[in-house]
């Protein structure tokens, strides 16, 4: 290595792929050798939104990339540090001309980091080029014509470039550099519970979905057991960038035919919704900590640590709620309707502030994506002012979407020996019913921790009254002006 050599760095974050990656595309055009870098930032490792399952997924993704990079005699430098500290150390080995990365719609902590890194680059005569990620645009004041721009981005051909060994800092050089760093161990537990990270795994899921699994997509999307098979399961691979949205979008369109157009059309519509919510968060990052509608800042709720623990552990006495939470805690996946129900139950039935649910859920969702997470938290908590108030009934959803209690029996096995009606409503069992079933409510399974009819009415009364609050109404106008999509049909179209 030559300390006077000027190189470029590709700083990988939530774009863990080699194909259709604009940062890689632009770095390769620079005609300088490139070092691929991933920093396991200590500030994020300790951040309450993340958990070990996220870092394991990332490590698996990097190992997958390194397998593909072998043929180019390079690998990703993976260190546990902070990005400024890392770049400072790298300056002992090379001059850094430009750092290429994607624009990250992340947490407040990453936004602050990015501002610090901008100053660092300026002070050290380094360039930092941030590239578009999945069609989300920075600096928008409103949504006029946004979906047309997003569609244009999605229909453009994926970026075409060829990797060559001469493009990269070599593996031997990286090994020498590693001596100066705390190198991250990429080994992960050999469990079979979580989806594994990596582009290869992403395409296995994508191909099986587009070939066969999509045939019941619309019919099963709301069903907690069946959705595990019929939904794409691509969300973690999209969230961590193992594939680009554009790759998935174009694969969906190429797979459509007369027989499956409704199912894959609905799937494509979901991709649009995903982009919509991330763009919303990009334009209004304060929703990480406070309701986007400032009128709801006056809404105060009494915190119950007892209720919150029962909800987190899946012991509320409401079977579908508990099954959903236990499933999520163990596998990192839950279909959208059940996710919504968990938030609705926490914020409405238990009447707890949505902010107290954010960390537990983000830690459990393997596909944690800040732009989706906070937008949906506030929608389901009914604190946007512009969306329908949804107070999900656990019983109604249980009967409609898990009628034979297959999902509940798997995740709340203490109820499996009961007859199906009592699995849905064990709290209706009389002492004689319990005796015949050799089952004791309150011992074998908890009694409901709240009177749901009473708490549901309380939430409904307060929330509907607040919708008429002058400050809420004023904020509604601001939000609609800023975030409403001018052509709503575009959002819902299924190509």
Buried (B, 14 or more C-beta within 10 A) or exposed (E): BEEEEEBBBBBBBBBBBBBBBBBBBBBBEBEBBBBBBBBBBEEBEEBEBBBEBBBBBBBBBBBBBBEBBEEBBBBBBBBBBBBBBBBBBBEEBBBBBBBBBBBBBBBEBBEEBBEEBEEBBEEEEBEBBBBEBBBBBEEBEEBEEBBEBBBEBBEEEEBEBEBEEEBBBBBEBBEEBBEEBEBBEBEBEEEEEBBBBBBBBBBBBBEBBBEEBBBBBBEBBBBBBBBBBBBBBBBBBBBBBBBBBBBBBBBBBEBBEEEBBEBBBBBBBBBBBBBBBBBBBBBBBEBBEEBBBBBBEEBEBEEBEEBBEBBBEBBBBBBBBBBBBBBBBEBBBBBBBBBBBBBBBBBBBBBBBBBBBBBBBBBBBBBBBBBBBBBBBBBBBBBBBBBEBBBBBBBEBBBEBBEEBBBBBBBBEBBEEBEBEBBBBBBEBEEEBBEEBEBEBEEBBBEBBBEBEEBBEBBBEBBEEBBEBEBBEBBBEEBEEBBEBEBEEBBEBBE
